[in-house]
């Protein structure tokens, strides 16, 4: 067995296309959350997707277990149910690596602070990423030039 690489991506969502191509949408490192005190905190969850991509040498025939875990500001680790765990077999292209793709989605209760997402291969940490949950800034962020608000409307 030879692990070539392990990556952990934080995004809002990820999908697997019919041709096994993975698309990650809105890759982020800061999730802004405005907590509403009149609404239960547990019902104000932020959807977060963890995407793990692991590549192995083409001769790796060992069975592997891949899992995802998340630690929040309270530092209690929480397992994430994997939505897909598929080995893309080598053989379609000679000498191509074997790939395991795992993605899991979790609703994060908006507790302000940093969160660590961890990818475990056979119980051993192989990749980690971090994101932050923060209050949105008070001021309106400037719109980029060329945004639709910068164009005059046509007279009717």
Buried (B, 14 or more C-beta within 10 A) or exposed (E): EEBEEBEBBBBBBBEBEEEEEBEBEEEBEEBEBEEEEEEEEEEBEBEBBBBBBBBBEBEBEEEBEBBBBBBBEEEEEEEBEBBEBEBBEBEEEEEEBBBBBBBBBBEBBBEEEEBBBBBBBEEEEBBBBEBBBBEEEEEEEEEEEEEEEEEEEEEE
